[in-house]
Amino acid sequence: MNIPSLPIDQTSKRRISRDLLLFTIAVSLAAFVQSLYEAIFPNFLYFTFNVSETERGLIELPRELPGFLVIAISAAFSFLCTRRRAAVAHLFAAVGLIMIGLYPASFSVMIIWLFILSIGQHLFLPLQSSIGMELAPEGHTGRVLGRLQSWGNIAGLLGSLVVFLGLRFLGFSFAFCFVLGGIGFFAAAIVVFFMQKDEKQKTPQFRLRREYGLYYWLCILYGTRKQLFLTFAPWVLVTVFEQPATTLAMLLLTGGVIGIFFKPWIGKMVDRYGERLIITLESAGLICICIVYAIANDVFTPEFALYATCACYIIDQLLFSVGIARATWLKKIALSPDEVPQTLTMGVSIDHLFSITIALLGGVLWNELGYTSVFLMGAGIACINLISARFIRS
C-alpha cells in the first residue's frame, strides 16, 4: 500500500506504517468472513429453520440489538485502547460464528450464538473507521479509508469464491463454512493484538452533543437504508426469485471485484469534492435502486427482472462505501480528536435503534402488503436522506 509520508520522525513513520499494514490484514480477514457469512446466512435460515418473512424481520432484533447496545458494550471495555477493543470484538465474533456452525441445536439456541457474533461485529464497526483515521496522514483520510475498504473487498472476493466453489463443487456444508469463518475472526484478533497499543487513548465519554445533530440524523437514515439491503434485498432473491446461495456468492463476488477500484475512488472523491456532494449522489442512486427492487418483478419479464434486481444488489453493495464520507465529515466537525471514536460509536448505536425498528416494520409490511411496499418505503427514506445531505457544511 502506498502510504504518503508524514511530517514526523522516522521511528513513528515506521510504527504507523507497520500498524496500518497489520490493521489492513485484520480488516481483510474480517471482510473475508463477512462475505462468506452473508452469502450463506439467508439460505441457512430458509433451509434449516424454514423461517417466514415476519420471522425473518424478527431475527434482526437479536442480530441488531448489540448495535444499539454498542455504547454500553464499549463502555464495559473502556479500560482497553481502541486496538485492544478491536481484538476483543473479533474474539466475540469468532465464538459466535463457530457455535452457529457446530451447535445450532434449535432456532432459539442459534439466536443466542447469533447475538454473540453480533456483539463482536458491532463492537468493531466504529473502531474500523476510528483506527483507520488515527493511522491516516493529514488530508488523506478518505483515501486511506477507501484503501482499507478496497483490501477488504479483495478479501471479500475470496470469501464469496470459497462459498461458490465450496457449495457447488466441494460439498461444503453450512457448518463447515461457519467454522471456517470463525477461524478467520480468531486470526483477525491475533493480528490486531500485535498492533502498537495506543497509550494516549483516553477513557471514552459517551454523550449526545447538539453540535453533532446532523451527523446523528444521517446515522438514523443510514441505519434504515442499511437494514433494507442486509435483510430484505437478499430475501427477495432467495424467496421471490428462488436463487440459491451460490447466486448471492456470485453477486458479492462481482461487487467485490468492482469495489476494489470503486471504493478507493470514492475515498479520493470525498477528499476532493467533499462529503456533501458524495452523500447527495448516493441518495439519488438509492432512490432509483429501491424503485427497481419494488417494480422489477411486475413490469419486466422474469429473466430481465432477475438481472435488474441482481444489478441493484451489486450497486447497493458498492454504495456502502459512502460511509467513508460520514466518518470523514465527523472528523472535520469534531470538537476534539478524542471525541471521534466515541461519536462514531454513538452513531452506530443510534443507527441500530432505527435499523431494528425498520426490520420489524419491514417484516410486517412484507407479510401484509408484499415486498414492494418495503422498497417503496426505502425510496422515501432515500429522498429524505438526499434533502438532509444538502445541509452538510464542513
Secondary structure, 3 states (H helix, E strand, C coil): CCCCCCCCCHHHHHHHHHHHHHHHHHHHHHHHHHHHHHHHHHHHHHHHHCCCHHHHHHHHHHHHHHHHCHHHHHHHCCCCCHHHHHHHHHHHHHHHHHHHHHCCCCHHHHHHHHHHHHHHHHHHHHHHHHHHHHCCCCCCHHHHHHHHHHHHHHHHHHHHHHHHHHHHHHCCCHHHHHHHHHHHHHHHHHHHHCCCCCCCCCCCCCCCCHHHHHHHHHHHHHHHHHHHHHHHHHHHHHHHCCCCHHHHHHHHHHHHHHHHHHHHHHHHHHHHHCHHHHHHHHHHHHHHHHHHHHHHHHHCCHHHHHHHHHHHHHHHHHHHHHHHHHHHHHHHHCCCCCHHHHHHHHHHHHHHHHHHHHHHHHHHHHHHHCHHHHHHHHHHHHHHHHHHHCCCCC
